[in-house]
């Protein structure tokens, strides 16, 4: 099948492309900048299209000849991201109509119960994009997920870096909500299987087996990562301030972190589990959360060195299994945690809290109210 993967350089996109290639699909991978594709080992196996979703002409050109389209592009913060998301969704919908695309697959976020106006701007925007694509007349499958666990995932890297860098875990008193994480390998299987069902417009909530509070998620991560942290509860902690501080203490773009923190007020759990029968092979077992965290924390295999884990890059070698839960070539520089070389092997070793905290200090001084944001 001729498939366009928009946002192919993003976290899910760079892992989805080799999965689709392995299943025999012809893939066009879109990037906002020429040359970005050269970072990936599957570059020569795909057609590369330069596509800024804000440019209607580029979107139309990229979708030419497509039978199915994966829409993996999201705005994450900044003063205009909701409007930009809206415009981009309209561009994608119109291009899909023009080229008679058979289906759109959109990866979105879980929607908590309650009025839409009570959602964070981040979640409201995801929902609006879903509505635009679903109303286009092109059959649109929307997959709604909460935290996707895997090395390089934005939410996972925020969890990793805050856990490593803060010597004391400080939790806002309002952070009592529940989350249902899912391993990226399960998400990739669901995404790929969307091409094997009859095109239809509907949404699926996708999540792993475990539902737990964010506090318990932090506890489990610390246990798996071998971290020991004291905990304090902050009775007064404005969401905007928490988001700004988290953005300064991590290497993830701060506007992205601020958008994610706003969603912590909501329970992010599945309201139905139809994806298990409709979009997974019979007998497929979802990855347990502890196992997903362990595999996500594997050290990369560096050139000329061994490592604790295998790199899921689509070209790990015939004798080396690919694990897309671990680090892959093309992951951003801020992903992957702290790596050292011991005995000729790459080993993941968290820094001590004092050293880790110092990494965040140079980012302080940026105003949480102004336009000085990372994008």
N, C-alpha and C positions, 0 to 999 in steps of 0.2 A: 504494500500500500504506500502511496506517496503521502508523506507526513511532514508537516511543518512544526518544528518545536521553537516557539518564540521564547526568548529569554534563555537560550541554550547555554549561556555562560553562567547562569545562576546556580544556586545550590542544587535544586532538583533537576534542572535542565541538563547540567553536565554529567549527571548520573543516569538520566533517562535516555539520552542519546545512544550510549553503547548498548543498553538493554533493547532498544528498538532495532538497532542494527543487527544484533544477534538473532532477532526474530525475523529477519529478512525484509524489513521495511526500507524504503527509500526515504532518506531523511534530508530535509532542508533545515539547517540550523541558523537561527537569526541572532545577530549581535548588533548592538548599538554603535560599535566602533570597528572599523576595518582593522584587521590584524589580531583582534582578541582571540579568534579561533585558533591561532597558531599555538596557543598555550596547551591545547588538548591533543592527546595521542590519536584521537579518532578524526582529526581534521581532514585527512585525505579521503575519508570514507563517506563524507557528507557533502552536500551542496551548501555553500555558505552565502547567506544574504545579509547585507547591512540593512538594518531596519530599526528606526526610531519610531516607537509606537505613537509618538506625537506628530508624525509626518504621514498624512493619509496616503500620499503617493507611494511612499516606501512600503507601507503595509500592503497596499494593493499589489505591488510588484512582487513582494515576498511570497504572497499566497497563490501566485499563478501556478496552476497545475495541481494544487493540493487537493487531496481527498479528505484528509482530516487535519485538524489544527489543535495543538496543545497551547493553551494560553497560560503562561507561567510568569507573567509580568505583573508586578505590584509596585505601587508607590508606597514608601515607608517614611512618612514625616516630611517636614517642610511646610511652608505656609499654603502652598497650592496643590498638595498631593491629591486631595479629593477631586478637585476639578480636573487635574491631569489624568487621574484614573478614569474618570467619566469620559473624557474626550478620547482616550486611548481605546476604551471598550467600544465606543461608537465606531472608531476607525476599523477595528478588527471585525465588528459585526457587518459593516458595509462591505468590506473587502471579501468576507466569506460569502455574502449574498452575491456579489458580482461574479465570483468564480465558481458559484454553485458547489461550495464545499459541503460534504456529506455530514460532517459533525464537528463540533467544537468540544474540547475537553478542558475545563477550567478548574484549576486547583485553588481553592478558597480557604477561608477559615471557618471553624465551627461557630454557629450562631447560638448564643444562650437564649433561653426563653425570656419573654417580656417584650415590651414595646421597642421598636427599632430605634426610636429617638433616645433611648437610655443607653444605647451601645456607645462604645468609644468611637472616635472618628475613624480609626483604623478598621474596625469591624463593620461600621456603617458603609464605608467605601467598598469593602469586599462584597457586601450584600447588594449594593447598587450595581456593581459590575455584573454580578450574577443575573440581576433582573434585566439589564440591558442586553446581555448575550442571549438570555432565554427568550426574550421578546423579539429577537431578530427573525424568527422563523427558521433558522438553522438549528437542527437538533443539538442541544447543548447538555452535556453531562457535567454537573458541578460536583466536585469532590471537596468536602469540608473537613479540614483537619485542624487540630490544636497544635501542640508542640510536636514537631517532627524530630525524632532523636537520630543523631548522626554527626560525626565530625564535620564541621563546616556549616552546619545548620545555624542560622542566626540565633534562634532561641536557645539552642544547645550551647553555643559559644558564650552567650551572655551568662547562662547558668554556670558554665565551666569557669569563666574568668572571674566572676564575682565570688564564687566559692573559693578559688585559689587565692585571690588578691586581698580579700578582707579577713583579717585575723579574728574578727568577731562578726558573727552573722547578725545583722540588724534587720528585723522584719517589721514592716508597717502593721499597726494594729488592725487595719482594715483588710489585710491579705489573708482571708479565710476561705477563699474559693477553692474549687476542685477542678482538676485537669485530667485529661485522658490522653497521655502521650501515645505516639505510634512510631515504630521504627521506619526509617526511610526505605528499607528493603521491602517492607509491606506496602508502602505507598507506591513504590515503583511497580510492583506487581499489579496493583489495582489500576494504575495509570495505563500500563501496557494492555491489560485485559479490556479496557474500555474500547479498544479497536475491534474486539471480537464479539461484541454484542450488537443487537439492532440499534441503530441510532434513535435516540429519543431524548426529549427534554425532561430531565428530572435531576434532583440532587441526592447525594448519598453522604451521610455522616460516616467518617472513617476514624477509627481509633484502635488502640491496643486493648489488651485484656484488663489492665489495671486502671482504676480510678482512684486518685489520691489527692490530698491537699498539696499545695505548693510547698508547705513546710515539710511534709513527708517526702516529697520529691527531692528537696534539698538534702534531707537526711540520707536518702538512699544514694544520691550522687556522692556525698561525702564519704559514705561507707565504701562504695566501689572504688573511689579515687584514693582512698587511704588518707583522708583529711580529718582532722579533729578541730572543731570550731565551737567556741562558746556562742550562746544565742541570747539576744536581748530583743524585747518588743518595744517598738516606738509608738506610744499612744497617739502622738500627733505627728503625722507625716503626710503633708500634702502631696498628691499624686504627681503634680508637675515637678516639685522639688525632688522626689524620689527618682523620677525619670531622668532628670538632669544629672543627679549624682551618679546614677548607674551608667549613664552615657559617658561621664568623665572617667569612670573607673574601668571601663572596658575599651577594647580596641575596635569594637563594632561601631559603625557610624552612629553618632549620638542621636540623630533624628530618628533612626530606626529603633534604637533602644527606648526612646521616649514614647514612640507609638506603641510598642509592645507593652510597656508598663501600664499604659492606660487600660489595657485589656485584662489586667490581673484582677480587676474588680468582679469579673464575671466567671461563673462556672462554665468551663469549656469541656463539656462531655457530650457524647453522642446521645441523640434522642431516639435513634433507630439504628439497627445493625444490618440492614438489607445488603450492604456491600459484601458481607461474608459469603452469601449464597449467589449473589448476582455477579460479583466481580473478582472472586477468588476461585482457584481450582479446587475441586473436591479434595478434602484431606489437608488443605493448606493450614498450617499452624502459625498463628501470629507470634512474632518474636516477643518473649517475655521482656519486661522493662529492664530488669537487672542485666540480662544478657545483652540487650541493645546498648546499655551504658558501657558495659565492659568492652564490647567490640568498637564502640565509638571512641574509646580512650586508647586504643592501640596506637603505638608509635608508627610513623610512616617508614617505609623502606627508602632510605636515601641512596642516591647514586653511589655505588661502590661499597655500600654497607648493607648489613642485614637489618632486621627490625623485629619488634614484638608482634606486629600485625601485618596483614597484607594490604596492598594499595588497590582500591577498586577503581582502576582507570581504563578498563577495557582492553589493556594490553600487558597484563602482569606476567605473561609467560605461561606456557603450557603446564609447567609444574608448580605454578603458584596460584592458588585460588584467589579470585577477586572478591573482596568484601566491600561493598559500597557503603556500609555503615562506617567504615574507617576513612582516613584522609585520602584524597585523590589529587593528582596533578590538576592545577587550575583553581584549587581552593584558595581563598584570599589569604594574604600574609597574616591577617589577624586571627586565622583559624588554626587549630591544631594543638594549642597549649604549649608547654615548655618541653623541648626536646634536648637531650644531651647524648653524647657518644660515649659508650662504655664498652670496652673490650671489642671494639670494632663494630658495634651494633648501635643503631639508634634506639634510645630508650626514653619513654615519657616519664619525666620526673618533675612533679610540681615544685615550684620554688617555695622557699619558706615565706610565710605571710609578709614579713617586713620587706623582703626583696620584691615580692609581687606587688605590694601596695605602692611602692615607689614607681612602678611602671605607669600607674595612672596619674601620678601627680603632675606631669608636664601638661596634661590636658585641662587642668583646672584654670579658672580665670575667664572661661567663656560664659557669657551671660545666659541664664535659662530663659530670659524674656526676649532677647533680641534675635536678629537674623543670622548670627554667627553660628551656623550649624554645619555639621559634616553631612555630605550627601554622597 
